[in-house]
Amino acid sequence: MLADGRPEPLVEALIAASVRRPESPLVTDHVERLAGHPAGTFARWAIDHAPEFT
């Protein structure tokens, strides 16, 4: 974010907020309704796309 020109106080605040954010049990069906298939996990996406980052 800093490399993209975001102010350091903003970056620090966003990182601090993400660290303190409580885990949420909320699950919706928004992706499935919009895309026509269930949402996948980030882990699955990372595995499927790993070759693109090597």
C-alpha distance matrix in Angstrom:
0.0 3.8 5.4 5.1 6.6 5.5 8.3 8.6 11.1 9.2 6.6 9.9 11.8 10.0 10.4 13.9 14.8 14.1 16.2 19.0 19.1 22.6 23.3 24.8 27.9 27.5 28.1 28.8 30.4 28.1 26.9 30.5 31.8 29.4 29.3 32.8 32.0 30.6 26.9 26.1 24.2 20.8 22.9 25.3 22.6 21.1 24.7 25.6 22.7 22.5 24.4 21.8 19.4 22.1
3.8 0.0 3.8 5.3 5.1 5.0 6.7 6.5 9.9 9.3 7.0 9.8 12.4 11.8 11.9 14.9 16.5 16.4 17.9 20.7 21.4 25.0 26.1 27.8 31.1 30.8 31.6 32.4 34.1 31.8 30.7 34.3 35.6 33.2 33.1 36.6 35.8 34.3 30.6 29.8 27.7 24.2 26.1 28.6 26.0 24.2 27.6 28.7 25.7 25.1 26.8 24.2 21.6 23.8
5.4 3.8 0.0 3.8 5.4 7.4 9.7 10.1 13.6 12.9 10.6 13.5 16.1 15.0 15.0 18.3 19.8 19.2 20.8 23.7 24.3 27.7 28.4 30.0 33.1 32.7 33.1 33.7 35.0 32.6 31.1 34.6 36.0 33.4 32.9 36.5 35.7 34.5 30.9 29.9 28.0 24.4 26.1 28.3 25.5 23.6 26.8 27.6 24.3 23.7 24.9 22.2 19.6 21.7
5.1 5.3 3.8 0.0 3.8 5.8 9.3 10.8 13.8 12.2 10.7 14.2 16.0 14.5 15.4 18.7 19.5 19.0 21.2 23.9 23.9 27.3 28.0 29.1 32.1 31.3 31.6 31.8 33.0 30.4 29.0 32.5 33.6 30.8 30.6 34.2 33.8 32.9 29.3 28.7 27.2 23.9 26.0 27.9 24.9 23.5 26.9 27.3 24.1 24.0 25.3 22.2 20.1 22.7
6.6 5.1 5.4 3.8 0.0 3.8 6.4 8.7 11.6 10.6 10.0 13.2 15.0 14.4 15.6 18.5 19.5 19.7 21.8 24.1 24.4 28.1 29.2 30.4 33.6 32.8 33.5 33.7 35.1 32.4 31.4 35.1 35.9 33.2 33.3 37.0 36.7 35.6 32.1 31.7 30.1 26.8 29.1 31.2 28.2 26.9 30.4 30.9 27.7 27.6 29.0 26.0 23.8 26.3
5.5 5.0 7.4 5.8 3.8 0.0 3.8 6.4 8.6 6.9 6.7 10.2 11.4 10.9 12.6 15.2 15.9 16.5 18.8 20.8 21.1 24.8 26.1 27.3 30.7 29.9 30.9 31.3 33.0 30.4 29.7 33.4 34.2 31.7 32.1 35.8 35.4 34.1 30.5 30.3 28.6 25.5 27.9 30.2 27.5 26.3 30.0 30.7 27.8 27.8 29.6 26.8 24.6 27.3
8.3 6.7 9.7 9.3 6.4 3.8 0.0 3.8 5.6 5.4 6.4 8.8 10.1 10.9 12.6 14.4 15.6 16.9 18.8 20.4 21.2 25.0 26.8 28.3 31.8 31.3 32.7 33.3 35.3 32.8 32.4 36.2 36.9 34.6 35.2 38.8 38.4 36.8 33.3 33.1 31.1 28.1 30.4 32.9 30.5 29.2 32.8 33.8 31.0 30.8 32.7 30.1 27.7 30.2
8.6 6.5 10.1 10.8 8.7 6.4 3.8 0.0 3.8 5.4 5.1 6.1 8.5 9.9 10.6 12.1 14.1 15.4 16.6 18.4 19.8 23.6 25.5 27.4 31.1 31.0 32.5 33.6 35.8 33.7 33.2 36.9 38.0 35.9 36.3 39.8 39.0 37.2 33.5 33.0 30.7 27.6 29.5 32.3 30.2 28.5 32.0 33.4 30.8 30.2 32.3 30.0 27.2 29.5
11.1 9.9 13.6 13.8 11.6 8.6 5.6 3.8 0.0 3.8 5.5 5.1 6.1 8.6 10.0 10.4 12.1 14.2 15.4 16.5 18.0 21.8 24.1 26.0 29.7 29.6 31.5 32.6 35.1 33.1 33.1 36.7 37.7 35.8 36.6 40.0 39.2 37.3 33.7 33.4 31.1 28.3 30.4 33.3 31.4 30.0 33.6 35.0 32.7 32.3 34.7 32.4 29.8 32.2
9.2 9.3 12.9 12.2 10.6 6.9 5.4 5.4 3.8 0.0 3.8 5.4 5.1 6.1 8.6 9.8 10.5 12.3 14.3 15.4 16.2 20.0 22.0 23.5 27.1 26.7 28.5 29.3 31.7 29.5 29.5 33.2 34.0 32.1 33.0 36.4 35.8 33.9 30.4 30.3 28.3 25.6 27.9 30.7 28.6 27.6 31.3 32.5 30.2 30.1 32.6 30.3 27.9 30.6
6.6 7.0 10.6 10.7 10.0 6.7 6.4 5.1 5.5 3.8 0.0 3.8 5.5 5.2 6.2 8.6 9.9 10.7 12.4 14.4 15.3 19.1 20.8 22.5 26.1 26.0 27.5 28.6 30.9 28.9 28.4 32.1 33.3 31.4 31.9 35.2 34.3 32.3 28.7 28.2 25.9 23.0 25.1 27.9 25.9 24.5 28.1 29.6 27.2 26.9 29.3 27.2 24.6 27.2
9.9 9.8 13.5 14.2 13.2 10.2 8.8 6.1 5.1 5.4 3.8 0.0 3.8 5.5 5.2 6.1 8.5 10.0 10.7 12.4 14.1 17.8 20.0 22.2 25.9 26.2 28.1 29.6 32.2 30.6 30.3 33.9 35.2 33.6 34.2 37.3 36.2 33.9 30.3 29.7 27.1 24.2 26.0 29.2 27.6 26.0 29.5 31.3 29.2 28.5 31.2 29.4 26.6 29.0
11.8 12.4 16.1 16.0 15.0 11.4 10.1 8.5 6.1 5.1 5.5 3.8 0.0 3.8 5.5 5.1 6.0 8.6 10.0 10.7 11.9 15.7 18.2 20.0 23.8 23.9 26.1 27.5 30.3 28.6 28.8 32.4 33.4 32.0 32.9 36.0 35.1 32.7 29.3 29.1 26.6 24.2 26.3 29.4 27.9 26.8 30.3 32.0 30.1 29.9 32.8 30.9 28.4 31.1
10.0 11.8 15.0 14.5 14.4 10.9 10.9 9.9 8.6 6.1 5.2 5.5 3.8 0.0 3.8 5.5 5.1 6.2 8.7 10.1 10.4 14.1 16.0 17.6 21.3 21.2 23.0 24.3 26.9 25.2 25.2 28.8 29.9 28.5 29.2 32.4 31.4 29.1 25.6 25.4 23.1 20.6 22.9 25.8 24.2 23.3 26.9 28.4 26.6 26.6 29.6 27.7 25.4 28.2
10.4 11.9 15.0 15.4 15.6 12.6 12.6 10.6 10.0 8.6 6.2 5.2 5.5 3.8 0.0 3.8 5.4 5.1 6.3 8.8 9.9 13.5 15.2 17.5 21.1 21.6 23.4 25.1 27.7 26.4 26.1 29.5 31.1 29.8 30.2 33.1 31.7 29.2 25.6 24.9 22.2 19.5 21.3 24.5 23.2 21.8 25.2 27.2 25.5 25.0 28.0 26.5 23.9 26.4
13.9 14.9 18.3 18.7 18.5 15.2 14.4 12.1 10.4 9.8 8.6 6.1 5.1 5.5 3.8 0.0 3.8 5.5 5.2 6.4 8.6 12.1 14.6 17.1 20.8 21.6 24.0 26.0 28.9 27.9 28.0 31.3 32.8 31.8 32.5 35.2 33.8 31.1 27.6 27.0 24.2 21.9 23.5 26.9 26.0 24.7 27.9 30.1 28.6 28.1 31.3 30.0 27.3 29.8
14.8 16.5 19.8 19.5 19.5 15.9 15.6 14.1 12.1 10.5 9.9 8.5 6.0 5.1 5.4 3.8 0.0 3.8 5.5 5.3 5.9 9.7 12.2 14.2 18.0 18.5 20.9 22.8 25.8 24.8 25.2 28.5 29.8 28.9 29.9 32.6 31.3 28.6 25.3 25.2 22.6 20.7 22.7 25.9 25.0 24.3 27.6 29.5 28.3 28.2 31.5 30.1 27.8 30.6
14.1 16.4 19.2 19.0 19.7 16.5 16.9 15.4 14.2 12.3 10.7 10.0 8.6 6.2 5.1 5.5 3.8 0.0 3.8 5.5 5.1 8.6 10.1 12.4 16.0 16.6 18.7 20.7 23.6 22.7 22.7 25.9 27.5 26.7 27.3 30.0 28.4 25.6 22.2 21.8 19.0 17.0 18.9 22.2 21.4 20.6 23.8 25.8 24.7 24.7 28.0 26.8 24.6 27.4
16.2 17.9 20.8 21.2 21.8 18.8 18.8 16.6 15.4 14.3 12.4 10.7 10.0 8.7 6.3 5.2 5.5 3.8 0.0 3.8 5.7 8.4 10.2 13.3 16.7 18.2 20.4 22.9 25.9 25.4 25.4 28.4 30.3 29.7 30.1 32.5 30.7 27.6 24.2 23.4 20.3 18.3 19.6 23.1 22.8 21.5 24.5 26.9 26.0 25.5 28.9 28.1 25.6 28.0
19.0 20.7 23.7 23.9 24.1 20.8 20.4 18.4 16.5 15.4 14.4 12.4 10.7 10.1 8.8 6.4 5.3 5.5 3.8 0.0 3.8 6.3 9.2 12.1 15.7 17.2 20.0 22.5 25.9 25.6 26.1 29.0 30.6 30.3 31.1 33.4 31.7 28.5 25.4 25.0 22.1 20.6 22.0 25.4 25.3 24.5 27.4 29.7 29.0 28.7 32.3 31.4 29.1 31.6
19.1 21.4 24.3 23.9 24.4 21.1 21.2 19.8 18.0 16.2 15.3 14.1 11.9 10.4 9.9 8.6 5.9 5.1 5.7 3.8 0.0 3.8 6.5 8.8 12.5 13.6 16.4 18.8 22.2 21.9 22.6 25.4 26.9 26.8 27.7 29.9 28.4 25.2 22.2 22.2 19.6 18.4 20.3 23.4 23.2 22.9 25.9 27.9 27.5 27.6 31.2 30.3 28.4 31.1
22.6 25.0 27.7 27.3 28.1 24.8 25.0 23.6 21.8 20.0 19.1 17.8 15.7 14.1 13.5 12.1 9.7 8.6 8.4 6.3 3.8 0.0 3.8 6.3 9.7 11.5 14.6 17.5 21.0 21.4 22.3 24.7 26.3 26.7 27.7 29.5 27.7 24.3 21.6 21.6 19.0 18.6 20.1 23.2 23.6 23.5 26.1 28.2 28.3 28.5 32.2 31.7 30.0 32.6
23.3 26.1 28.4 28.0 29.2 26.1 26.8 25.5 24.1 22.0 20.8 20.0 18.2 16.0 15.2 14.6 12.2 10.1 10.2 9.2 6.5 3.8 0.0 3.8 6.7 9.1 11.7 14.9 18.3 19.0 19.7 21.8 23.8 24.4 25.0 26.6 24.5 21.0 18.4 18.3 15.8 15.7 17.2 20.0 20.7 20.9 23.3 25.3 25.8 26.2 29.9 29.6 28.2 30.8
24.8 27.8 30.0 29.1 30.4 27.3 28.3 27.4 26.0 23.5 22.5 22.2 20.0 17.6 17.5 17.1 14.2 12.4 13.3 12.1 8.8 6.3 3.8 0.0 3.8 5.4 8.4 11.6 15.1 16.0 17.1 19.1 20.7 21.6 22.6 24.0 22.2 18.8 16.5 17.1 15.2 15.9 17.7 20.0 20.7 21.6 23.9 25.5 26.1 27.0 30.7 30.3 29.3 32.1
27.9 31.1 33.1 32.1 33.6 30.7 31.8 31.1 29.7 27.1 26.1 25.9 23.8 21.3 21.1 20.8 18.0 16.0 16.7 15.7 12.5 9.7 6.7 3.8 0.0 3.8 6.4 9.9 13.3 15.0 16.3 17.6 19.3 20.8 21.8 22.5 20.6 17.0 15.4 16.1 14.7 16.2 17.8 19.6 20.7 22.0 23.9 25.3 26.5 27.6 31.3 31.1 30.5 33.2
27.5 30.8 32.7 31.3 32.8 29.9 31.3 31.0 29.6 26.7 26.0 26.2 23.9 21.2 21.6 21.6 18.5 16.6 18.2 17.2 13.6 11.5 9.1 5.4 3.8 0.0 3.8 6.6 10.3 11.7 13.4 14.9 16.2 17.7 19.0 19.9 18.4 15.2 13.7 15.3 14.6 16.2 18.5 19.8 20.4 22.2 24.3 25.2 26.2 27.8 31.3 30.8 30.5 33.5
28.1 31.6 33.1 31.6 33.5 30.9 32.7 32.5 31.5 28.5 27.5 28.1 26.1 23.0 23.4 24.0 20.9 18.7 20.4 20.0 16.4 14.6 11.7 8.4 6.4 3.8 0.0 3.8 7.0 9.0 10.3 11.4 13.0 14.7 15.7 16.3 14.7 11.5 10.4 12.3 12.3 14.5 16.8 17.5 18.2 20.5 22.3 22.8 24.1 26.0 29.4 28.9 29.0 32.1
28.8 32.4 33.7 31.8 33.7 31.3 33.3 33.6 32.6 29.3 28.6 29.6 27.5 24.3 25.1 26.0 22.8 20.7 22.9 22.5 18.8 17.5 14.9 11.6 9.9 6.6 3.8 0.0 3.8 5.5 7.8 8.7 9.6 11.5 13.1 13.6 12.8 10.2 9.7 12.6 13.6 15.8 18.5 18.6 18.8 21.5 23.5 23.3 24.5 26.9 30.0 29.2 29.7 32.9
30.4 34.1 35.0 33.0 35.1 33.0 35.3 35.8 35.1 31.7 30.9 32.2 30.3 26.9 27.7 28.9 25.8 23.6 25.9 25.9 22.2 21.0 18.3 15.1 13.3 10.3 7.0 3.8 0.0 3.8 5.7 5.3 6.1 8.6 10.1 10.1 9.5 7.6 8.2 11.7 13.7 16.3 18.9 18.2 18.3 21.5 23.1 22.4 23.8 26.5 29.3 28.6 29.5 32.8
28.1 31.8 32.6 30.4 32.4 30.4 32.8 33.7 33.1 29.5 28.9 30.6 28.6 25.2 26.4 27.9 24.8 22.7 25.4 25.6 21.9 21.4 19.0 16.0 15.0 11.7 9.0 5.5 3.8 0.0 3.8 5.5 5.2 6.1 8.4 9.6 10.0 8.9 8.7 12.3 14.3 16.2 19.3 18.7 18.0 21.2 23.2 22.3 23.1 26.0 28.6 27.4 28.4 31.8
26.9 30.7 31.1 29.0 31.4 29.7 32.4 33.2 33.1 29.5 28.4 30.3 28.8 25.2 26.1 28.0 25.2 22.7 25.4 26.1 22.6 22.3 19.7 17.1 16.3 13.4 10.3 7.8 5.7 3.8 0.0 3.8 5.4 5.1 5.6 7.5 7.3 6.4 5.7 9.3 11.7 13.6 16.7 15.7 14.7 18.0 20.0 18.7 19.5 22.6 25.1 23.9 25.1 28.5
30.5 34.3 34.6 32.5 35.1 33.4 36.2 36.9 36.7 33.2 32.1 33.9 32.4 28.8 29.5 31.3 28.5 25.9 28.4 29.0 25.4 24.7 21.8 19.1 17.6 14.9 11.4 8.7 5.3 5.5 3.8 0.0 3.8 5.5 5.3 5.0 4.6 4.4 6.2 9.8 12.9 15.4 18.0 16.4 16.0 19.6 20.9 19.4 20.8 24.0 26.3 25.5 27.1 30.2
31.8 35.6 36.0 33.6 35.9 34.2 36.9 38.0 37.7 34.0 33.3 35.2 33.4 29.9 31.1 32.8 29.8 27.5 30.3 30.6 26.9 26.3 23.8 20.7 19.3 16.2 13.0 9.6 6.1 5.2 5.4 3.8 0.0 3.8 5.9 5.5 7.3 8.2 9.7 13.4 16.4 18.7 21.5 20.0 19.3 22.9 24.4 22.8 23.9 27.2 29.4 28.3 29.9 33.2
29.4 33.2 33.4 30.8 33.2 31.7 34.6 35.9 35.8 32.1 31.4 33.6 32.0 28.5 29.8 31.8 28.9 26.7 29.7 30.3 26.8 26.7 24.4 21.6 20.8 17.7 14.7 11.5 8.6 6.1 5.1 5.5 3.8 0.0 3.8 5.8 8.1 9.5 10.0 13.5 16.4 18.0 21.1 19.6 18.2 21.7 23.5 21.6 22.2 25.7 27.6 26.1 27.8 31.2
29.3 33.1 32.9 30.6 33.3 32.1 35.2 36.3 36.6 33.0 31.9 34.2 32.9 29.2 30.2 32.5 29.9 27.3 30.1 31.1 27.7 27.7 25.0 22.6 21.8 19.0 15.7 13.1 10.1 8.4 5.6 5.3 5.9 3.8 0.0 3.8 5.5 7.7 8.4 11.3 14.6 16.2 19.0 17.0 15.6 19.2 20.7 18.5 19.3 22.8 24.6 23.2 25.2 28.5
32.8 36.6 36.5 34.2 37.0 35.8 38.8 39.8 40.0 36.4 35.2 37.3 36.0 32.4 33.1 35.2 32.6 30.0 32.5 33.4 29.9 29.5 26.6 24.0 22.5 19.9 16.3 13.6 10.1 9.6 7.5 5.0 5.5 5.8 3.8 0.0 3.8 7.0 9.3 12.2 15.8 18.1 20.4 18.1 17.3 21.1 22.0 19.7 21.1 24.7 26.4 25.5 27.6 30.7
32.0 35.8 35.7 33.8 36.7 35.4 38.4 39.0 39.2 35.8 34.3 36.2 35.1 31.4 31.7 33.8 31.3 28.4 30.7 31.7 28.4 27.7 24.5 22.2 20.6 18.4 14.7 12.8 9.5 10.0 7.3 4.6 7.3 8.1 5.5 3.8 0.0 3.8 6.6 9.0 12.7 15.3 17.3 14.8 14.6 18.4 19.0 17.0 18.8 22.2 24.1 23.6 25.6 28.5
30.6 34.3 34.5 32.9 35.6 34.1 36.8 37.2 37.3 33.9 32.3 33.9 32.7 29.1 29.2 31.1 28.6 25.6 27.6 28.5 25.2 24.3 21.0 18.8 17.0 15.2 11.5 10.2 7.6 8.9 6.4 4.4 8.2 9.5 7.7 7.0 3.8 0.0 3.8 6.4 9.8 12.9 14.8 12.8 13.2 16.8 17.5 16.3 18.3 21.2 23.6 23.4 24.9 27.8
26.9 30.6 30.9 29.3 32.1 30.5 33.3 33.5 33.7 30.4 28.7 30.3 29.3 25.6 25.6 27.6 25.3 22.2 24.2 25.4 22.2 21.6 18.4 16.5 15.4 13.7 10.4 9.7 8.2 8.7 5.7 6.2 9.7 10.0 8.4 9.3 6.6 3.8 0.0 3.8 6.8 9.4 11.8 10.4 10.3 13.8 15.1 14.2 15.8 18.6 21.3 20.8 22.0 25.0
26.1 29.8 29.9 28.7 31.7 30.3 33.1 33.0 33.4 30.3 28.2 29.7 29.1 25.4 24.9 27.0 25.2 21.8 23.4 25.0 22.2 21.6 18.3 17.1 16.1 15.3 12.3 12.6 11.7 12.3 9.3 9.8 13.4 13.5 11.3 12.2 9.0 6.4 3.8 0.0 3.8 6.7 8.4 6.7 7.2 10.5 11.5 11.0 12.9 15.4 18.3 18.2 19.3 22.0
24.2 27.7 28.0 27.2 30.1 28.6 31.1 30.7 31.1 28.3 25.9 27.1 26.6 23.1 22.2 24.2 22.6 19.0 20.3 22.1 19.6 19.0 15.8 15.2 14.7 14.6 12.3 13.6 13.7 14.3 11.7 12.9 16.4 16.4 14.6 15.8 12.7 9.8 6.8 3.8 0.0 3.8 5.3 5.3 6.4 8.7 10.1 10.8 12.4 14.1 17.4 17.6 17.9 20.6
20.8 24.2 24.4 23.9 26.8 25.5 28.1 27.6 28.3 25.6 23.0 24.2 24.2 20.6 19.5 21.9 20.7 17.0 18.3 20.6 18.4 18.6 15.7 15.9 16.2 16.2 14.5 15.8 16.3 16.2 13.6 15.4 18.7 18.0 16.2 18.1 15.3 12.9 9.4 6.7 3.8 0.0 3.8 5.4 5.0 6.0 8.6 9.8 10.3 11.6 15.2 15.0 14.8 17.6
22.9 26.1 26.1 26.0 29.1 27.9 30.4 29.5 30.4 27.9 25.1 26.0 26.3 22.9 21.3 23.5 22.7 18.9 19.6 22.0 20.3 20.1 17.2 17.7 17.8 18.5 16.8 18.5 18.9 19.3 16.7 18.0 21.5 21.1 19.0 20.4 17.3 14.8 11.8 8.4 5.3 3.8 0.0 3.8 5.4 5.1 6.3 8.6 9.9 10.3 13.9 14.7 14.4 16.5
25.3 28.6 28.3 27.9 31.2 30.2 32.9 32.3 33.3 30.7 27.9 29.2 29.4 25.8 24.5 26.9 25.9 22.2 23.1 25.4 23.4 23.2 20.0 20.0 19.6 19.8 17.5 18.6 18.2 18.7 15.7 16.4 20.0 19.6 17.0 18.1 14.8 12.8 10.4 6.7 5.3 5.4 3.8 0.0 3.8 5.4 5.2 6.1 8.6 9.9 13.0 14.0 14.6 16.7
22.6 26.0 25.5 24.9 28.2 27.5 30.5 30.2 31.4 28.6 25.9 27.6 27.9 24.2 23.2 26.0 25.0 21.4 22.8 25.3 23.2 23.6 20.7 20.7 20.7 20.4 18.2 18.8 18.3 18.0 14.7 16.0 19.3 18.2 15.6 17.3 14.6 13.2 10.3 7.2 6.4 5.0 5.4 3.8 0.0 3.8 5.5 5.1 6.0 8.3 11.3 11.3 12.2 14.8
21.1 24.2 23.6 23.5 26.9 26.3 29.2 28.5 30.0 27.6 24.5 26.0 26.8 23.3 21.8 24.7 24.3 20.6 21.5 24.5 22.9 23.5 20.9 21.6 22.0 22.2 20.5 21.5 21.5 21.2 18.0 19.6 22.9 21.7 19.2 21.1 18.4 16.8 13.8 10.5 8.7 6.0 5.1 5.4 3.8 0.0 3.8 5.5 5.2 5.6 9.2 9.7 9.5 11.9
24.7 27.6 26.8 26.9 30.4 30.0 32.8 32.0 33.6 31.3 28.1 29.5 30.3 26.9 25.2 27.9 27.6 23.8 24.5 27.4 25.9 26.1 23.3 23.9 23.9 24.3 22.3 23.5 23.1 23.2 20.0 20.9 24.4 23.5 20.7 22.0 19.0 17.5 15.1 11.5 10.1 8.6 6.3 5.2 5.5 3.8 0.0 3.8 5.5 5.3 8.4 10.2 10.6 12.0
25.6 28.7 27.6 27.3 30.9 30.7 33.8 33.4 35.0 32.5 29.6 31.3 32.0 28.4 27.2 30.1 29.5 25.8 26.9 29.7 27.9 28.2 25.3 25.5 25.3 25.2 22.8 23.3 22.4 22.3 18.7 19.4 22.8 21.6 18.5 19.7 17.0 16.3 14.2 11.0 10.8 9.8 8.6 6.1 5.1 5.5 3.8 0.0 3.8 5.9 7.8 9.0 10.8 12.5
22.7 25.7 24.3 24.1 27.7 27.8 31.0 30.8 32.7 30.2 27.2 29.2 30.1 26.6 25.5 28.6 28.3 24.7 26.0 29.0 27.5 28.3 25.8 26.1 26.5 26.2 24.1 24.5 23.8 23.1 19.5 20.8 23.9 22.2 19.3 21.1 18.8 18.3 15.8 12.9 12.4 10.3 9.9 8.6 6.0 5.2 5.5 3.8 0.0 3.8 5.6 5.6 7.4 9.7
22.5 25.1 23.7 24.0 27.6 27.8 30.8 30.2 32.3 30.1 26.9 28.5 29.9 26.6 25.0 28.1 28.2 24.7 25.5 28.7 27.6 28.5 26.2 27.0 27.6 27.8 26.0 26.9 26.5 26.0 22.6 24.0 27.2 25.7 22.8 24.7 22.2 21.2 18.6 15.4 14.1 11.6 10.3 9.9 8.3 5.6 5.3 5.9 3.8 0.0 3.8 5.4 5.5 6.9
24.4 26.8 24.9 25.3 29.0 29.6 32.7 32.3 34.7 32.6 29.3 31.2 32.8 29.6 28.0 31.3 31.5 28.0 28.9 32.3 31.2 32.2 29.9 30.7 31.3 31.3 29.4 30.0 29.3 28.6 25.1 26.3 29.4 27.6 24.6 26.4 24.1 23.6 21.3 18.3 17.4 15.2 13.9 13.0 11.3 9.2 8.4 7.8 5.6 3.8 0.0 3.8 5.4 5.4
21.8 24.2 22.2 22.2 26.0 26.8 30.1 30.0 32.4 30.3 27.2 29.4 30.9 27.7 26.5 30.0 30.1 26.8 28.1 31.4 30.3 31.7 29.6 30.3 31.1 30.8 28.9 29.2 28.6 27.4 23.9 25.5 28.3 26.1 23.2 25.5 23.6 23.4 20.8 18.2 17.6 15.0 14.7 14.0 11.3 9.7 10.2 9.0 5.6 5.4 3.8 0.0 3.8 5.9
19.4 21.6 19.6 20.1 23.8 24.6 27.7 27.2 29.8 27.9 24.6 26.6 28.4 25.4 23.9 27.3 27.8 24.6 25.6 29.1 28.4 30.0 28.2 29.3 30.5 30.5 29.0 29.7 29.5 28.4 25.1 27.1 29.9 27.8 25.2 27.6 25.6 24.9 22.0 19.3 17.9 14.8 14.4 14.6 12.2 9.5 10.6 10.8 7.4 5.5 5.4 3.8 0.0 3.8
22.1 23.8 21.7 22.7 26.3 27.3 30.2 29.5 32.2 30.6 27.2 29.0 31.1 28.2 26.4 29.8 30.6 27.4 28.0 31.6 31.1 32.6 30.8 32.1 33.2 33.5 32.1 32.9 32.8 31.8 28.5 30.2 33.2 31.2 28.5 30.7 28.5 27.8 25.0 22.0 20.6 17.6 16.5 16.7 14.8 11.9 12.0 12.5 9.7 6.9 5.4 5.9 3.8 0.0
